[in-house]
Amino acid sequence: MCANFKPLTIEQALQLGLPPIPFEYVEEVYPSYKTPLLFKSDHGYEWREVLFGLVPKWSEDTNISKHTYNARHETLFQKPSFLEAASKCKFGVIPVTEFYESKYIDNKPQRWAVRRKDGKAFFIAALYEIRKLNDQVIRSATMLTMNAIDHPMMKDFHEPGDVKRSVVVIPHERLDEWLSLKQPHQLYEFMQGFPVEEFECLHVPKAKIEKVTPQLNMFDL
């Protein structure tokens, strides 16, 4: 499960050849915060500012986003919160610099970061929704997760027990393919653990944040 992450930076977006991000966003994201989501339209790659936590069309407010920030891919078509978006192939990615998980050492949780060894941003599979709520357009997204009990790195996170989950990383070379899915059940082809040799994890105790700092878009300066 991923409830906290750092989005990609403006510099990382440039490195990946992605279009400029036309809005500001915070350096560290939690459920119900806004973050960049990348999807593909007839015009190519596009960015949308979304709530981290999917807000289904039947929800009466956005508070549900605090509980819908992760979605098990195995039950997407069984959960009312995700069924409609998944059936309509509303797949995108949330690009991140690193995400955080708890590792239990001596039965006490420690905050660890997972990131690429080469420092590049990477793409986490996402499901997004667009709806109106009180005449306001609400865009939101959830990260897809998979069973990680056998993953060499992710099996060491979360509370001791048999339930281990991981976000799903979409390989750079398969980004177009993922963003172009037309059949809902094609998503299962992508539900694989990320290659551990390309990633690293390290202990990063949470620092006290006195002020939320936005990512400044250099193109607007």
N, CA and C atoms as a LAMMPS dump frame, in Angstrom:
ITEM: TIMESTEP
0
ITEM: NUMBER OF ATOMS
663
ITEM: BOX BOUNDS ff ff ff
-5.0000000000000000e+02 5.0000000000000000e+02
-5.0000000000000000e+02 5.0000000000000000e+02
-5.0000000000000000e+02 5.0000000000000000e+02
ITEM: ATOMS id mol type element x y z
1 1 1 N 0.846 -1.186 0
2 1 2 C 0 0 0
3 1 3 C 0.886 1.242 0
4 2 1 N 0.481 2.248 -0.732
5 2 2 C 1.241 3.494 -0.788
6 2 3 C 0.328 4.651 -0.416
7 3 1 N 0.641 5.302 0.708
8 3 2 C -0.168 6.431 1.157
9 3 3 C 0.612 7.732 1.128
10 4 1 N 1.855 7.698 0.681
11 4 2 C 2.715 8.866 0.759
12 4 3 C 3.831 8.736 -0.282
13 5 1 N 4.054 9.795 -1.046
14 5 2 C 5.089 9.748 -2.069
15 5 3 C 5.524 11.151 -2.451
16 6 1 N 6.643 11.233 -3.158
17 6 2 C 7.099 12.479 -3.75
18 6 3 C 6.865 12.402 -5.252
19 7 1 N 6.115 13.344 -5.817
20 7 2 C 5.921 13.35 -7.271
21 7 3 C 7.231 13.635 -7.997
22 8 1 N 7.223 13.399 -9.294
23 8 2 C 8.396 13.743 -10.081
24 8 3 C 8.651 15.242 -10.018
25 9 1 N 9.881 15.638 -10.243
26 9 2 C 10.222 17.053 -10.283
27 9 3 C 10.091 17.574 -11.715
28 10 1 N 10.122 18.886 -11.84
29 10 2 C 10.079 19.499 -13.169
30 10 3 C 11.263 19.027 -14.001
31 11 1 N 12.434 18.919 -13.35
32 11 2 C 13.639 18.475 -14.065
33 11 3 C 13.49 17.033 -14.551
34 12 1 N 12.905 16.174 -13.734
35 12 2 C 12.714 14.776 -14.136
36 12 3 C 11.746 14.672 -15.31
37 13 1 N 10.726 15.506 -15.332
38 13 2 C 9.796 15.503 -16.46
39 13 3 C 10.516 15.866 -17.751
40 14 1 N 11.408 16.841 -17.683
41 14 2 C 12.194 17.23 -18.854
42 14 3 C 13.095 16.087 -19.31
43 15 1 N 13.727 15.406 -18.354
44 15 2 C 14.615 14.286 -18.679
45 15 3 C 13.874 13.192 -19.435
46 16 1 N 12.61 12.987 -19.089
47 16 2 C 11.815 11.932 -19.716
48 16 3 C 11.141 12.394 -21.005
49 17 1 N 11.369 13.637 -21.388
50 17 2 C 10.773 14.153 -22.618
51 17 3 C 9.282 14.363 -22.515
52 18 1 N 8.782 14.589 -21.313
53 18 2 C 7.35 14.789 -21.104
54 18 3 C 6.998 16.263 -21.276
55 19 1 N 5.748 16.574 -21.589
56 19 2 C 5.356 17.978 -21.759
57 19 3 C 5.465 18.737 -20.44
58 20 1 N 5.574 20.07 -20.496
59 20 2 C 5.629 20.874 -19.275
60 20 3 C 4.372 20.655 -18.423
61 21 1 N 4.548 20.671 -17.119
62 21 2 C 3.414 20.529 -16.203
63 21 3 C 2.851 21.926 -15.951
64 22 1 N 1.596 22.175 -16.313
65 22 2 C 1.067 23.544 -16.304
66 22 3 C 0.477 24 -14.971
67 23 1 N 0.854 23.373 -13.886
68 23 2 C 0.33 23.797 -12.585
69 23 3 C 1.362 23.464 -11.509
70 24 1 N 1.227 24.1 -10.358
71 24 2 C 2.119 23.833 -9.247
72 24 3 C 1.589 22.667 -8.424
73 25 1 N 2.483 22.015 -7.679
74 25 2 C 2.066 20.903 -6.829
75 25 3 C 3.053 20.756 -5.689
76 26 1 N 2.611 20.14 -4.612
77 26 2 C 3.433 20.036 -3.407
78 26 3 C 4.537 19.004 -3.587
79 27 1 N 5.556 19.097 -2.747
80 27 2 C 6.709 18.202 -2.835
81 27 3 C 6.424 16.813 -2.296
82 28 1 N 5.443 16.696 -1.404
83 28 2 C 5.142 15.403 -0.8
84 28 3 C 3.631 15.247 -0.715
85 29 1 N 3.133 14.103 -1.172
86 29 2 C 1.695 13.908 -1.336
87 29 3 C 1.165 12.852 -0.371
88 30 1 N -0.008 13.152 0.181
89 30 2 C -0.755 12.224 1.033
90 30 3 C -2.177 12.108 0.471
91 31 1 N -2.964 11.138 0.932
92 31 2 C -4.348 11.023 0.449
93 31 3 C -5.108 12.336 0.57
94 32 1 N -5.842 12.665 -0.481
95 32 2 C -6.667 13.87 -0.655
96 32 3 C -5.851 15.083 -1.089
97 33 1 N -4.497 14.958 -1.188
98 33 2 C -3.686 16.026 -1.753
99 33 3 C -3.788 15.955 -3.281
100 34 1 N -3.42 17.047 -3.938
101 34 2 C -3.41 17.064 -5.394
102 34 3 C -2.025 16.699 -5.917
103 35 1 N -2.012 16.01 -7.053
104 35 2 C -0.754 15.548 -7.64
105 35 3 C -0.9 15.449 -9.154
106 36 1 N 0.187 15.484 -9.922
107 36 2 C 0.083 15.332 -11.378
108 36 3 C -0.207 13.884 -11.787
109 37 1 N -1.091 13.728 -12.745
110 37 2 C -1.37 12.439 -13.382
111 37 3 C -1.139 12.603 -14.871
112 38 1 N -0.486 11.621 -15.477
113 38 2 C -0.221 11.63 -16.916
114 38 3 C -1.144 10.637 -17.603
115 39 1 N -1.796 11.079 -18.687
116 39 2 C -2.604 10.174 -19.489
117 39 3 C -2.398 10.524 -20.957
118 40 1 N -3.025 9.78 -21.819
119 40 2 C -2.84 10 -23.248
120 40 3 C -4.178 10.258 -23.908
121 41 1 N -4.243 11.333 -24.669
122 41 2 C -5.449 11.671 -25.425
123 41 3 C -5.108 11.637 -26.908
124 42 1 N -6.054 12.072 -27.73
125 42 2 C -5.802 12.139 -29.176
126 42 3 C -4.696 13.142 -29.508
127 43 1 N -4.381 14.003 -28.539
128 43 2 C -3.358 15.028 -28.774
129 43 3 C -1.997 14.62 -28.201
130 44 1 N -1.914 13.414 -27.64
131 44 2 C -0.66 12.956 -27.063
132 44 3 C -0.705 12.954 -25.545
133 45 1 N 0.474 12.986 -24.918
134 45 2 C 0.531 12.99 -23.46
135 45 3 C -0.062 14.286 -22.909
136 46 1 N -0.831 14.164 -21.841
137 46 2 C -1.395 15.329 -21.184
138 46 3 C -1.346 15.153 -19.671
139 47 1 N -1.211 16.28 -18.99
140 47 2 C -1.213 16.29 -17.531
141 47 3 C -2.569 16.723 -16.994
142 48 1 N -2.943 16.145 -15.866
143 48 2 C -4.114 16.608 -15.13
144 48 3 C -3.761 16.672 -13.65
145 49 1 N -4.26 17.683 -13.003
146 49 2 C -4.123 17.796 -11.557
147 49 3 C -5.255 16.981 -10.929
148 50 1 N -4.904 15.982 -10.137
149 50 2 C -5.912 15.087 -9.575
150 50 3 C -5.76 14.973 -8.06
151 51 1 N -6.865 14.67 -7.395
152 51 2 C -6.81 14.297 -5.991
153 51 3 C -6.219 12.902 -5.88
154 52 1 N -5.361 12.681 -4.906
155 52 2 C -4.829 11.346 -4.637
156 52 3 C -5.864 10.611 -3.792
157 53 1 N -6.632 9.79 -4.443
158 53 2 C -7.771 9.107 -3.833
159 53 3 C -8.965 9.285 -4.754
160 54 1 N -9.429 8.192 -5.355
161 54 2 C -10.467 8.287 -6.381
162 54 3 C -11.825 8.638 -5.779
163 55 1 N -12.498 9.59 -6.418
164 55 2 C -13.831 10.018 -5.994
165 55 3 C -14.844 9.497 -7.014
166 56 1 N -15.539 8.405 -6.721
167 56 2 C -16.483 7.839 -7.683
168 56 3 C -17.679 8.766 -7.91
169 57 1 N -18.394 8.533 -8.988
170 57 2 C -19.482 9.432 -9.361
171 57 3 C -20.656 9.394 -8.391
172 58 1 N -20.757 8.329 -7.596
173 58 2 C -21.869 8.24 -6.663
174 58 3 C -21.566 8.875 -5.308
175 59 1 N -20.316 9.265 -5.086
176 59 2 C -19.94 9.833 -3.791
177 59 3 C -20.51 11.24 -3.635
178 60 1 N -20.959 11.564 -2.433
179 60 2 C -21.574 12.859 -2.17
180 60 3 C -20.563 13.944 -1.837
181 61 1 N -19.326 13.571 -1.576
182 61 2 C -18.269 14.555 -1.308
183 61 3 C -16.925 13.928 -1.629
184 62 1 N -15.865 14.692 -1.409
185 62 2 C -14.526 14.2 -1.752
186 62 3 C -13.821 13.532 -0.575
187 63 1 N -14.462 13.432 0.565
188 63 2 C -13.805 12.827 1.738
189 63 3 C -13.419 11.371 1.501
190 64 1 N -14.125 10.726 0.571
191 64 2 C -13.829 9.32 0.28
192 64 3 C -12.407 9.146 -0.242
193 65 1 N -11.821 10.216 -0.785
194 65 2 C -10.465 10.116 -1.341
195 65 3 C -9.43 9.717 -0.287
196 66 1 N -9.74 9.944 0.983
197 66 2 C -8.822 9.567 2.058
198 66 3 C -8.794 8.052 2.274
199 67 1 N -9.705 7.341 1.609
200 67 2 C -9.791 5.89 1.779
201 67 3 C -9.636 5.132 0.462
202 68 1 N -9.566 5.845 -0.667
203 68 2 C -9.552 5.194 -1.982
204 68 3 C -8.287 5.518 -2.765
205 69 1 N -7.181 5.733 -2.067
206 69 2 C -5.94 6.108 -2.737
207 69 3 C -5.195 4.899 -3.3
208 70 1 N -5.54 3.69 -2.852
209 70 2 C -4.991 2.453 -3.424
210 70 3 C -6.14 1.542 -3.823
211 71 1 N -5.947 0.787 -4.891
212 71 2 C -6.982 -0.14 -5.365
213 71 3 C -6.339 -1.469 -5.732
214 72 1 N -6.813 -2.546 -5.119
215 72 2 C -6.303 -3.873 -5.472
216 72 3 C -6.767 -4.217 -6.883
217 73 1 N -5.824 -4.524 -7.758
218 73 2 C -6.216 -4.805 -9.138
219 73 3 C -7.073 -6.057 -9.229
220 74 1 N -6.907 -6.976 -8.271
221 74 2 C -7.655 -8.234 -8.318
222 74 3 C -9.16 -8.027 -8.117
223 75 1 N -9.54 -6.91 -7.463
224 75 2 C -10.966 -6.695 -7.143
225 75 3 C -11.52 -5.418 -7.765
226 76 1 N -10.834 -4.869 -8.761
227 76 2 C -11.292 -3.618 -9.381
228 76 3 C -12.729 -3.696 -9.871
229 77 1 N -13.095 -4.831 -10.448
230 77 2 C -14.415 -4.951 -11.063
231 77 3 C -15.466 -5.465 -10.072
232 78 1 N -15.083 -5.538 -8.812
233 78 2 C -16.013 -5.94 -7.756
234 78 3 C -16.324 -4.791 -6.799
235 79 1 N -15.492 -3.761 -6.806
236 79 2 C -15.645 -2.655 -5.872
237 79 3 C -16.402 -1.494 -6.529
238 80 1 N -17.496 -1.062 -5.917
239 80 2 C -18.279 0.041 -6.494
240 80 3 C -17.457 1.315 -6.714
241 81 1 N -16.446 1.546 -5.885
242 81 2 C -15.658 2.769 -6.016
243 81 3 C -14.862 2.814 -7.318
244 82 1 N -14.483 1.642 -7.844
245 82 2 C -13.57 1.588 -8.986
246 82 3 C -14.175 0.97 -10.245
247 83 1 N -15.308 0.327 -10.113
248 83 2 C -15.879 -0.453 -11.213
249 83 3 C -16.078 0.358 -12.481
250 84 1 N -16.74 1.49 -12.391
251 84 2 C -17.058 2.249 -13.599
252 84 3 C -15.803 2.75 -14.302
253 85 1 N -14.866 3.32 -13.55
254 85 2 C -13.64 3.841 -14.161
255 85 3 C -12.83 2.726 -14.802
256 86 1 N -12.737 1.58 -14.124
257 86 2 C -11.976 0.456 -14.674
258 86 3 C -12.639 -0.08 -15.933
259 87 1 N -13.95 -0.171 -15.94
260 87 2 C -14.685 -0.687 -17.098
261 87 3 C -14.512 0.207 -18.322
262 88 1 N -14.266 1.495 -18.08
263 88 2 C -14.098 2.448 -19.181
264 88 3 C -12.623 2.696 -19.503
265 89 1 N -11.736 1.876 -18.933
266 89 2 C -10.299 1.957 -19.215
267 89 3 C -9.722 3.344 -18.952
268 90 1 N -10.078 3.922 -17.831
269 90 2 C -9.526 5.221 -17.463
270 90 3 C -8.202 5.015 -16.737
271 91 1 N -7.206 4.592 -17.517
272 91 2 C -5.902 4.276 -16.959
273 91 3 C -4.914 5.402 -17.231
274 92 1 N -4.142 5.739 -16.225
275 92 2 C -3.098 6.733 -16.352
276 92 3 C -1.907 6.292 -15.533
277 93 1 N -0.986 7.211 -15.305
278 93 2 C 0.135 6.93 -14.41
279 93 3 C 0.362 8.141 -13.517
280 94 1 N 0.821 7.866 -12.302
281 94 2 C 1.268 8.914 -11.398
282 94 3 C 2.788 8.799 -11.325
283 95 1 N 3.505 9.734 -11.945
284 95 2 C 4.968 9.653 -11.928
285 95 3 C 5.507 10.1 -10.557
286 96 1 N 6.428 9.349 -10.006
287 96 2 C 6.956 9.663 -8.683
288 96 3 C 8.475 9.622 -8.677
289 97 1 N 9.047 10.353 -7.732
290 97 2 C 10.481 10.288 -7.459
291 97 3 C 10.777 9.132 -6.523
292 98 1 N 9.933 8.988 -5.503
293 98 2 C 10.051 7.898 -4.548
294 98 3 C 8.731 7.766 -3.797
295 99 1 N 8.47 6.57 -3.298
296 99 2 C 7.301 6.381 -2.447
297 99 3 C 7.752 5.756 -1.135
298 100 1 N 6.883 5.847 -0.143
299 100 2 C 7.271 5.464 1.213
300 100 3 C 6.431 4.303 1.73
301 101 1 N 7.093 3.418 2.445
302 101 2 C 6.437 2.273 3.071
303 101 3 C 7.007 2.08 4.474
304 102 1 N 6.275 1.339 5.29
305 102 2 C 6.733 1.049 6.646
306 102 3 C 7.414 -0.314 6.69
307 103 1 N 8.608 -0.326 7.275
308 103 2 C 9.299 -1.577 7.53
309 103 3 C 9.375 -1.757 9.048
310 104 1 N 8.988 -2.938 9.514
311 104 2 C 8.941 -3.176 10.95
312 104 3 C 10.268 -3.763 11.431
313 105 1 N 10.945 -3 12.287
314 105 2 C 12.196 -3.413 12.899
315 105 3 C 11.966 -3.519 14.407
316 106 1 N 12.155 -4.7 14.96
317 106 2 C 11.862 -4.934 16.386
318 106 3 C 10.426 -4.538 16.714
319 107 1 N 9.517 -4.881 15.782
320 107 2 C 8.087 -4.641 15.946
321 107 3 C 7.711 -3.16 15.961
322 108 1 N 8.615 -2.308 15.501
323 108 2 C 8.306 -0.88 15.421
324 108 3 C 8.433 -0.426 13.967
325 109 1 N 7.44 0.345 13.469
326 109 2 C 7.48 0.767 12.067
327 109 3 C 8.523 1.85 11.826
328 110 1 N 9.269 1.689 10.745
329 110 2 C 10.215 2.698 10.297
330 110 3 C 9.824 3.133 8.888
331 111 1 N 10.032 4.385 8.585
332 111 2 C 9.684 4.927 7.272
333 111 3 C 10.845 4.704 6.308
334 112 1 N 10.561 3.978 5.22
335 112 2 C 11.557 3.698 4.199
336 112 3 C 11.094 4.235 2.857
337 113 1 N 12.058 4.63 2.033
338 113 2 C 11.776 5.123 0.688
339 113 3 C 12.18 4.084 -0.342
340 114 1 N 11.406 3.994 -1.412
341 114 2 C 11.721 3.137 -2.565
342 114 3 C 11.88 4.045 -3.776
343 115 1 N 13.016 3.935 -4.449
344 115 2 C 13.276 4.805 -5.591
345 115 3 C 14.196 4.113 -6.582
346 116 1 N 14.296 4.673 -7.781
347 116 2 C 15.201 4.13 -8.786
348 116 3 C 16.644 4.461 -8.427
349 117 1 N 17.545 3.543 -8.738
350 117 2 C 18.96 3.764 -8.461
351 117 3 C 19.538 4.883 -9.325
352 118 1 N 18.986 5.058 -10.532
353 118 2 C 19.526 6.076 -11.439
354 118 3 C 18.929 7.464 -11.197
355 119 1 N 18.034 7.585 -10.214
356 119 2 C 17.473 8.887 -9.879
357 119 3 C 16.354 9.354 -10.78
358 120 1 N 15.973 8.561 -11.766
359 120 2 C 14.888 8.953 -12.668
360 120 3 C 13.522 8.742 -12.003
361 121 1 N 12.552 9.488 -12.455
362 121 2 C 11.18 9.263 -12.005
363 121 3 C 10.666 7.958 -12.614
364 122 1 N 9.649 7.39 -12.007
365 122 2 C 9.048 6.18 -12.561
366 122 3 C 7.536 6.281 -12.467
367 123 1 N 6.86 5.43 -13.234
368 123 2 C 5.417 5.554 -13.436
369 123 3 C 4.65 4.498 -12.64
370 124 1 N 3.774 4.947 -11.753
371 124 2 C 2.919 4.033 -11.006
372 124 3 C 1.557 3.958 -11.684
373 125 1 N 1.1 2.741 -11.946
374 125 2 C -0.185 2.531 -12.621
375 125 3 C -1.311 3.15 -11.809
376 126 1 N -2.178 3.87 -12.499
377 126 2 C -3.264 4.579 -11.826
378 126 3 C -4.573 4.416 -12.589
379 127 1 N -5.645 4.553 -11.839
380 127 2 C -7.003 4.584 -12.387
381 127 3 C -7.573 5.943 -12.014
382 128 1 N -8.156 6.654 -12.985
383 128 2 C -8.632 8 -12.677
384 128 3 C -10.114 8.154 -13.007
385 129 1 N -10.695 9.19 -12.441
386 129 2 C -12.109 9.488 -12.666
387 129 3 C -12.287 10.993 -12.822
388 130 1 N -13.259 11.385 -13.626
389 130 2 C -13.644 12.786 -13.801
390 130 3 C -15.141 12.885 -13.553
391 131 1 N -15.546 13.809 -12.726
392 131 2 C -16.962 13.939 -12.414
393 131 3 C -17.252 15.369 -11.987
394 132 1 N -18.535 15.682 -11.886
395 132 2 C -18.945 16.972 -11.359
396 132 3 C -19.525 16.783 -9.971
397 133 1 N -19.222 17.718 -9.094
398 133 2 C -19.741 17.697 -7.738
399 133 3 C -20.088 19.136 -7.378
400 134 1 N -21.379 19.384 -7.231
401 134 2 C -21.846 20.76 -6.95
402 134 3 C -21.317 21.738 -7.999
403 135 1 N -21.442 21.333 -9.263
404 135 2 C -21.03 22.147 -10.409
405 135 3 C -19.518 22.364 -10.503
406 136 1 N -18.753 21.649 -9.709
407 136 2 C -17.297 21.716 -9.79
408 136 3 C -16.759 20.427 -10.395
409 137 1 N -15.826 20.549 -11.345
410 137 2 C -15.218 19.378 -11.957
411 137 3 C -14.173 18.808 -10.99
412 138 1 N -14.322 17.528 -10.652
413 138 2 C -13.405 16.856 -9.743
414 138 3 C -12.657 15.781 -10.516
415 139 1 N -11.35 15.889 -10.523
416 139 2 C -10.499 14.86 -11.117
417 139 3 C -9.749 14.162 -9.991
418 140 1 N -9.713 12.846 -10.04
419 140 2 C -9.112 12.094 -8.942
420 140 3 C -8.506 10.798 -9.477
421 141 1 N -7.666 10.166 -8.667
422 141 2 C -7.001 8.939 -9.125
423 141 3 C -6.591 8.079 -7.939
424 142 1 N -6.447 6.79 -8.222
425 142 2 C -5.961 5.833 -7.246
426 142 3 C -4.809 5.049 -7.853
427 143 1 N -3.883 4.59 -7.015
428 143 2 C -2.785 3.747 -7.478
429 143 3 C -3.204 2.282 -7.429
430 144 1 N -2.878 1.523 -8.46
431 144 2 C -3.185 0.099 -8.484
432 144 3 C -2.116 -0.668 -7.715
433 145 1 N -2.555 -1.703 -6.991
434 145 2 C -1.618 -2.508 -6.209
435 145 3 C -1.742 -3.983 -6.553
436 146 1 N -0.705 -4.733 -6.174
437 146 2 C -0.655 -6.159 -6.456
438 146 3 C -0.096 -6.903 -5.245
439 147 1 N -0.267 -8.216 -5.25
440 147 2 C 0.286 -9.055 -4.197
441 147 3 C 1.81 -9.024 -4.28
442 148 1 N 2.466 -8.765 -3.136
443 148 2 C 3.924 -8.662 -3.132
444 148 3 C 4.581 -9.671 -2.203
445 149 1 N 3.85 -10.723 -1.848
446 149 2 C 4.379 -11.69 -0.885
447 149 3 C 5.667 -12.344 -1.382
448 150 1 N 5.851 -12.4 -2.712
449 150 2 C 7.045 -13.039 -3.27
450 150 3 C 8.034 -12.035 -3.863
451 151 1 N 7.735 -10.744 -3.734
452 151 2 C 8.638 -9.751 -4.312
453 151 3 C 9.865 -9.578 -3.416
454 152 1 N 11.077 -9.664 -3.978
455 152 2 C 12.292 -9.635 -3.166
456 152 3 C 12.433 -8.406 -2.277
457 153 1 N 11.91 -7.263 -2.72
458 153 2 C 12.029 -6.037 -1.934
459 153 3 C 10.762 -5.728 -1.144
460 154 1 N 9.608 -5.77 -1.811
461 154 2 C 8.367 -5.305 -1.189
462 154 3 C 7.821 -6.264 -0.132
463 155 1 N 8.266 -7.5 -0.142
464 155 2 C 7.782 -8.453 0.864
465 155 3 C 8.264 -8.1 2.269
466 156 1 N 9.254 -7.224 2.366
467 156 2 C 9.805 -6.851 3.661
468 156 3 C 9.075 -5.683 4.317
469 157 1 N 8.076 -5.123 3.6
470 157 2 C 7.361 -3.973 4.15
471 157 3 C 6.017 -4.383 4.753
472 158 1 N 5.391 -3.415 5.408
473 158 2 C 4.088 -3.588 6.067
474 158 3 C 4.213 -4.432 7.331
475 159 1 N 3.112 -4.552 8.03
476 159 2 C 3.114 -5.292 9.287
477 159 3 C 3.424 -6.77 9.037
478 160 1 N 4.049 -7.425 10.03
479 160 2 C 4.32 -8.858 9.877
480 160 3 C 3.028 -9.625 9.611
481 161 1 N 3.08 -10.57 8.674
482 161 2 C 1.891 -11.34 8.33
483 161 3 C 1.925 -11.764 6.881
484 162 1 N 0.801 -12.289 6.42
485 162 2 C 0.734 -12.847 5.071
486 162 3 C 0.298 -11.843 4.012
487 163 1 N -0.136 -10.646 4.417
488 163 2 C -0.622 -9.659 3.456
489 163 3 C 0.488 -8.663 3.143
490 164 1 N 0.984 -8.726 1.938
491 164 2 C 2.012 -7.805 1.462
492 164 3 C 1.539 -7.248 0.116
493 165 1 N 1.563 -5.931 -0.015
494 165 2 C 1.094 -5.305 -1.246
495 165 3 C 2.166 -4.369 -1.802
496 166 1 N 2.082 -4.142 -3.099
497 166 2 C 3.006 -3.221 -3.759
498 166 3 C 2.261 -2.439 -4.831
499 167 1 N 2.669 -1.201 -5.04
500 167 2 C 2.182 -0.468 -6.199
501 167 3 C 2.718 -1.161 -7.448
502 168 1 N 2.1 -0.879 -8.578
503 168 2 C 2.5 -1.474 -9.858
504 168 3 C 3.247 -0.425 -10.673
505 169 1 N 4.479 -0.728 -11.03
506 169 2 C 5.291 0.19 -11.815
507 169 3 C 5.178 -0.169 -13.292
508 170 1 N 4.798 0.802 -14.096
509 170 2 C 4.717 0.597 -15.547
510 170 3 C 6.084 0.91 -16.15
511 171 1 N 6.735 -0.056 -16.817
512 171 2 C 8.053 0.199 -17.414
513 171 3 C 8.002 1.354 -18.41
514 172 1 N 9.051 2.131 -18.464
515 172 2 C 9.099 3.272 -19.382
516 172 3 C 8.761 2.861 -20.808
517 173 1 N 9.307 1.711 -21.219
518 173 2 C 9.121 1.288 -22.609
519 173 3 C 7.705 0.796 -22.907
520 174 1 N 6.88 0.607 -21.874
521 174 2 C 5.509 0.149 -22.091
522 174 3 C 4.481 1.227 -21.739
523 175 1 N 4.942 2.445 -21.534
524 175 2 C 4.041 3.525 -21.141
525 175 3 C 2.93 3.745 -22.162
526 176 1 N 3.29 3.866 -23.432
527 176 2 C 2.283 4.083 -24.482
528 176 3 C 1.255 2.963 -24.501
529 177 1 N 1.746 1.746 -24.355
530 177 2 C 0.862 0.584 -24.39
531 177 3 C -0.148 0.632 -23.241
532 178 1 N 0.33 0.972 -22.048
533 178 2 C -0.559 1.054 -20.884
534 178 3 C -1.596 2.165 -21.046
535 179 1 N -1.148 3.308 -21.521
536 179 2 C -2.052 4.456 -21.649
537 179 3 C -3.017 4.322 -22.828
538 180 1 N -2.816 3.3 -23.649
539 180 2 C -3.67 3.114 -24.828
540 180 3 C -4.601 1.913 -24.707
541 181 1 N -4.696 1.304 -23.532
542 181 2 C -5.542 0.115 -23.355
543 181 3 C -6.993 0.409 -23.724
544 182 1 N -7.59 -0.498 -24.47
545 182 2 C -8.987 -0.351 -24.88
546 182 3 C -9.892 -1.397 -24.262
547 183 1 N -9.302 -2.494 -23.802
548 183 2 C -10.064 -3.576 -23.18
549 183 3 C -9.685 -3.653 -21.703
550 184 1 N -10.663 -3.539 -20.801
551 184 2 C -10.366 -3.475 -19.362
552 184 3 C -9.47 -4.588 -18.847
553 185 1 N -9.709 -5.81 -19.279
554 185 2 C -8.966 -6.925 -18.705
555 185 3 C -7.539 -7.04 -19.239
556 186 1 N -7.182 -6.176 -20.182
557 186 2 C -5.789 -6.14 -20.625
558 186 3 C -4.867 -5.619 -19.525
559 187 1 N -5.44 -4.993 -18.522
560 187 2 C -4.615 -4.442 -17.442
561 187 3 C -3.822 -5.522 -16.713
562 188 1 N -4.354 -6.757 -16.692
563 188 2 C -3.689 -7.82 -15.948
564 188 3 C -2.312 -8.153 -16.515
565 189 1 N -2.095 -7.834 -17.801
566 189 2 C -0.795 -8.096 -18.41
567 189 3 C 0.313 -7.247 -17.774
568 190 1 N -0.072 -6.169 -17.109
569 190 2 C 0.9 -5.24 -16.539
570 190 3 C 1.099 -5.426 -15.035
571 191 1 N 0.331 -6.314 -14.435
572 191 2 C 0.393 -6.47 -12.983
573 191 3 C 1.559 -7.364 -12.579
574 192 1 N 2.742 -6.808 -12.673
575 192 2 C 3.971 -7.534 -12.37
576 192 3 C 4.837 -6.711 -11.433
577 193 1 N 5.639 -7.388 -10.623
578 193 2 C 6.537 -6.693 -9.708
579 193 3 C 7.65 -5.982 -10.456
580 194 1 N 8.042 -4.829 -9.957
581 194 2 C 9.105 -4.083 -10.631
582 194 3 C 10.45 -4.784 -10.435
583 195 1 N 11.382 -4.598 -11.389
584 195 2 C 12.692 -5.271 -11.321
585 195 3 C 13.525 -4.725 -10.168
586 196 1 N 13.762 -5.538 -9.169
587 196 2 C 14.412 -5.072 -7.946
588 196 3 C 15.818 -4.553 -8.199
589 197 1 N 16.486 -5.049 -9.234
590 197 2 C 17.86 -4.619 -9.493
591 197 3 C 17.94 -3.156 -9.937
592 198 1 N 16.807 -2.58 -10.363
593 198 2 C 16.799 -1.188 -10.805
594 198 3 C 16.416 -0.219 -9.687
595 199 1 N 16.032 -0.772 -8.527
596 199 2 C 15.534 0.064 -7.444
597 199 3 C 16.357 -0.136 -6.178
598 200 1 N 16.195 0.794 -5.256
599 200 2 C 16.827 0.691 -3.952
600 200 3 C 15.844 1.181 -2.89
601 201 1 N 16.071 0.764 -1.658
602 201 2 C 15.247 1.256 -0.556
603 201 3 C 16.162 1.672 0.581
604 202 1 N 15.767 2.688 1.305
605 202 2 C 16.587 3.186 2.389
606 202 3 C 15.727 3.82 3.466
607 203 1 N 16.247 3.811 4.675
608 203 2 C 15.538 4.352 5.828
609 203 3 C 15.545 5.874 5.752
610 204 1 N 14.37 6.492 5.775
611 204 2 C 14.257 7.954 5.71
612 204 3 C 13.266 8.419 6.773
613 205 1 N 13.719 8.643 7.988
614 205 2 C 12.815 9.147 9.031
615 205 3 C 12.115 10.417 8.58
616 206 1 N 10.88 10.567 8.966
617 206 2 C 10.113 11.723 8.524
618 206 3 C 10.647 12.99 9.148
619 207 1 N 10.935 13.962 8.283
620 207 2 C 11.41 15.253 8.766
621 207 3 C 10.22 16.143 9.086
622 208 1 N 10.431 17.052 10.014
623 208 2 C 9.376 18.01 10.341
624 208 3 C 9.244 19.009 9.212
625 209 1 N 8.03 19.165 8.705
626 209 2 C 7.788 20.088 7.596
627 209 3 C 7.077 21.321 8.151
628 210 1 N 7.767 22.461 8.083
629 210 2 C 7.184 23.684 8.613
630 210 3 C 6.292 24.371 7.593
631 211 1 N 6.597 24.171 6.336
632 211 2 C 5.84 24.853 5.291
633 211 3 C 5.781 23.981 4.059
634 212 1 N 4.6 23.861 3.444
635 212 2 C 4.453 23.111 2.204
636 212 3 C 5.034 23.926 1.064
637 213 1 N 5.974 23.346 0.343
638 213 2 C 6.65 24.055 -0.751
639 213 3 C 6.185 23.507 -2.092
640 214 1 N 5.63 24.359 -2.966
641 214 2 C 5.177 23.879 -4.265
642 214 3 C 6.33 23.68 -5.234
643 215 1 N 6.145 22.769 -6.177
644 215 2 C 7.061 22.652 -7.288
645 215 3 C 6.765 23.833 -8.218
646 216 1 N 7.75 24.679 -8.468
647 216 2 C 7.53 25.825 -9.327
648 216 3 C 7.748 25.435 -10.778
649 217 1 N 6.814 25.807 -11.609
650 217 2 C 6.934 25.489 -13.019
651 217 3 C 7.826 26.518 -13.692
652 218 1 N 8.994 26.072 -14.101
653 218 2 C 9.972 26.984 -14.672
654 218 3 C 9.471 27.654 -15.946
655 219 1 N 8.488 27.041 -16.587
656 219 2 C 7.987 27.583 -17.843
657 219 3 C 7.087 28.791 -17.621
658 220 1 N 6.661 29 -16.371
659 220 2 C 5.799 30.141 -16.074
660 220 3 C 6.579 31.319 -15.503
661 221 1 N 7.901 31.143 -15.297
662 221 2 C 8.688 32.201 -14.68
663 221 3 C 9.096 33.265 -15.694
